[in-house]
Amino acid sequence: MALTLHVDADAWRAQQAAVLADTPGLVPVVKGNGYGFGRGLLAAEAARLGVPAIAVGTSAEVASVRSAFPGDVLVLAPWHPAVDEAAPEPADRVVRTVSSLAGLQALAGSDVRVVVELLTSMRRHGLSPAELGEARPLLGALRVEGFALHLPIDRGEWGRVEETEALIARIWGAHVTLDRLWLSHVTPEEVARLAASHPDVQLMPRVGTRLWLGDRTAFVTRSTVLDVHQLRRGDRFGYRQRRAPGPGHLLVLGGGTAHGIGLEAPKQARGVTERAKAAAMGGLEATGRALSPFHVAGRQRWFAEPPHMQVSLVWLPEGTDPPAIGSEVDVDVRMTITTVDRVVLDAADASGSDPSGSDLSG
Ligand SMILES: *Cc1c(COP(=O)(O)O)cnc(C)c1O
């Protein structure tokens, strides 16, 4: 396998348990690339946690979590008649977000379960206070499962609590019942503060990053060494037929653009040494003068040329023994943009026993 995410299952689940404990009402977010783990695996983990609901990003993602998670699935992307083709089917266990008057009007009278999103200082989606007043007569004709607020991350101390309090007052001011409030990007302290002042409101904090990626030591991505070639100075290699800057080894490592490797803008070579190295690798005009995310023999190595679709060519200068074909090297990846070929849950206490690999689908 080319790119493998190794997970220390006990440590990963301990982090999940800690978040569940400090965030009552937790709604795990399972969207996009499944935070690097895949949506199917995260849905199964959420089922283990025993939470009543999870959130996905888009309606297209519902199918990928359905079989693994028995509870409600909230779709975070708001349904809008001008954006989404058809009115959603009132499918069991699916809750849609609606953030516009047009959306509420189109769904009034249907059986679709909806969460009504209000506009916050994020200004992404949501009804304004004036629209909430206008929406009031429609709400009786809808299956409303609460209101939702998506708050900004940089908001200063207690800024999100103040903003939430102000919006709760708006909801009451519109004489609308508020029994459930779905919240995004609130801290455990903020949830506790809001719970204390609103014991009658069921708070549903939606959390992804802290839940799945909160303990960085619980997982590591590794690349399989697929091939190794000894090169002399001046030997040509790769699509660009560059010449080796000196003697060394060309490593063919699993993981390329299809996995999300190297899509980031190449890091600027800063110090004199880095510039010198970049120059040695083929001149500063070359696009491949980027440090790769691959670590070999304890150091981050240079791309020999830009990453290919599924593999990367990495340069290992003379003086370091190349890794063996079939061994693995560590890769620094951004979890939210990386698609691995395989996730392996390693049980830390099962030394020597077979790890249960779960293939990623969805
Ligand atoms: C992605 C998302 C979340 C989860 O965000 P994290 O930072 O990963 O916890 C919550 N709410 C909404 C609306 C989102 O789009």
The ligand as an SDF file (V2000), in Angstrom:
LIG
                    3D

 15 15  0  0  0  0  0  0  0  0999 V2000
  -17.0110   21.7620    9.5060 C   0  0  0  0  0  0  0  0  0  0  0  0
  -18.0590   22.3240   10.3820 C   0  0  0  0  0  0  0  0  0  0  0  0
  -18.0470   22.0410   11.7460 C   0  0  0  0  0  0  0  0  0  0  0  0
  -16.9380   21.2580   12.4030 C   0  0  0  0  0  0  0  0  0  0  0  0
  -15.7960   22.0710   12.4570 O   0  0  0  0  0  0  0  0  0  0  0  0
  -14.4520   21.6100   13.1630 P   0  0  0  0  0  0  0  0  0  0  0  0
  -13.6300   22.8490   13.1890 O   0  0  0  0  0  0  0  0  0  0  0  0
  -13.8530   20.5460   12.3330 O   0  0  0  0  0  0  0  0  0  0  0  0
  -14.8020   21.1280   14.5230 O   0  0  0  0  0  0  0  0  0  0  0  0
  -19.0870   22.5090   12.5150 C   0  0  0  0  0  0  0  0  0  0  0  0
  -20.0870   23.2360   11.9710 N   0  0  0  0  0  0  0  0  0  0  0  0
  -20.1240   23.5420   10.6580 C   0  0  0  0  0  0  0  0  0  0  0  0
  -21.2670   24.3290   10.1320 C   0  0  0  0  0  0  0  0  0  0  0  0
  -19.1080   23.1090    9.8260 C   0  0  0  0  0  0  0  0  0  0  0  0
  -19.1430   23.4230    8.5180 O   0  0  0  0  0  0  0  0  0  0  0  0
  1  2  1  0
  2  3  1  0
  2 14  2  0
  3  4  1  0
  3 10  2  0
  4  5  1  0
  5  6  1  0
  6  7  2  0
  6  8  1  0
  6  9  1  0
 10 11  1  0
 11 12  2  0
 12 13  1  0
 12 14  1  0
 14 15  1  0
M  END
$$$$
